[in-house]
Amino acid sequence: MTANGFEVICEVEPATKPEVMHVRHQIGVMSRIAAAFLIPDNHIGRATVSSIAVAHEVELMGGRAIACLNARDRNVLGFRRDLLTAAAYGVNEFLFVYGDRPESGSRSDDLTVRSMITEARGFATAPDPWTTRLRIGVTSGLRRLPGYKREADFVFAQVCFDIEKLLEWRAQLDFSGRVYAGVMVVSSAPMARKLSADIPELAVPPAIVEAVERDSSAGVSIACDLVEQIRVSGAFDGVHLIAIKRYREVASRLEARLND
């Protein structure tokens, strides 16, 4: 966290194999800039090591973790199990999301982000001595925030490459909690084109695609510049930073800027 309270929440590239050494390395490198780490949950529809287990690893390393939990892969009983597991591990910060289309299997219709918030609030206020106060986050596109999401403690805005659009959205947002802007490092032109085709609302501007095509490091510079613009604006409490495989370069470049 910087002197003015600006936080960088670094998303960890999740483990798709039964080992977490790569995750530990990311945490070690990005701890220089990270106020907390977001742990994805079956990221983009692929099976990964449990976000709760990885969040526990982060905290064992002295970091602060936010475990993402998606509605797609759970029914109510499974969600309650995860809350119990998190309580056993001391994990009490969550990001609740709907979940991308799975690569295999079907989507559960038993749970929604709204019902997850209701369940979690009930869990946290139960009289049992092992429950703790939970901090709950939600995501939002650059549009009006639904009423039930305004009950959350923090909001992660969708990735956007335009500071003016972010500031315009933030100015009309009716929310009293902390708000984080989404910033993604575009690591390659093919990645940018695929992202734009698969998720139109996250489309990468042509100028950025061309810049990354000319210079593979351009995506790091563009993301770091955007983080700085967001910080200087004073409109957001921090950023949700998705560095993907460029986390070393991003950590190196942002460390000096954030400490200015």
NORNOR-V438188 format. One record per residue. N is the residue number from 0. SS is DSSP state (h for helix, s for strand, l for the rest). Layout:
BEGIN
N:SS / N:SS
END
This chain:
BEGIN
0:l / 1:l / 2:l / 3:l / 4:l / 5:l / 6:s / 7:s / 8:s / 9:s / 10:s / 11:s / 12:l / 13:l / 14:l / 15:l / 16:l / 17:l / 18:l / 19:l / 20:h / 21:h / 22:h / 23:h / 24:h / 25:h / 26:h / 27:h / 28:h / 29:h / 30:l / 31:l / 32:l / 33:l / 34:l / 35:s / 36:s / 37:s / 38:s / 39:l / 40:l / 41:l / 42:h / 43:h / 44:h / 45:l / 46:l / 47:l / 48:l / 49:l / 50:h / 51:h / 52:h / 53:h / 54:h / 55:h / 56:h / 57:h / 58:h / 59:h / 60:l / 61:l / 62:l / 63:l / 64:s / 65:s / 66:s / 67:s / 68:s / 69:s / 70:l / 71:l / 72:l / 73:l / 74:l / 75:h / 76:h / 77:h / 78:h / 79:h / 80:h / 81:h / 82:h / 83:h / 84:h / 85:h / 86:h / 87:h / 88:h / 89:l / 90:l / 91:l / 92:s / 93:s / 94:s / 95:s / 96:s / 97:l / 98:l / 99:l / 100:l / 101:l / 102:l / 103:l / 104:l / 105:l / 106:l / 107:l / 108:l / 109:l / 110:l / 111:l / 112:h / 113:h / 114:h / 115:h / 116:h / 117:h / 118:h / 119:h / 120:h / 121:h / 122:h / 123:h / 124:h / 125:l / 126:l / 127:l / 128:l / 129:l / 130:l / 131:l / 132:l / 133:l / 134:s / 135:s / 136:s / 137:s / 138:s / 139:s / 140:l / 141:l / 142:l / 143:l / 144:l / 145:l / 146:h / 147:h / 148:h / 149:h / 150:h / 151:l / 152:l / 153:s / 154:s / 155:s / 156:s / 157:s / 158:s / 159:l / 160:l / 161:l / 162:h / 163:h / 164:h / 165:h / 166:h / 167:h / 168:h / 169:h / 170:h / 171:h / 172:l / 173:l / 174:l / 175:l / 176:l / 177:s / 178:s / 179:s / 180:s / 181:s / 182:s / 183:s / 184:l / 185:l / 186:l / 187:l / 188:h / 189:h / 190:h / 191:h / 192:h / 193:h / 194:h / 195:h / 196:h / 197:h / 198:l / 199:h / 200:h / 201:h / 202:l / 203:l / 204:l / 205:h / 206:h / 207:h / 208:h / 209:h / 210:h / 211:h / 212:h / 213:h / 214:l / 215:l / 216:l / 217:h / 218:h / 219:h / 220:h / 221:h / 222:h / 223:h / 224:h / 225:h / 226:h / 227:h / 228:h / 229:h / 230:h / 231:h / 232:h / 233:l / 234:l / 235:l / 236:l / 237:s / 238:s / 239:s / 240:s / 241:s / 242:l / 243:h / 244:h / 245:h / 246:h / 247:h / 248:h / 249:h / 250:h / 251:h / 252:h / 253:h / 254:h / 255:h / 256:h / 257:h / 258:l / 259:l
END
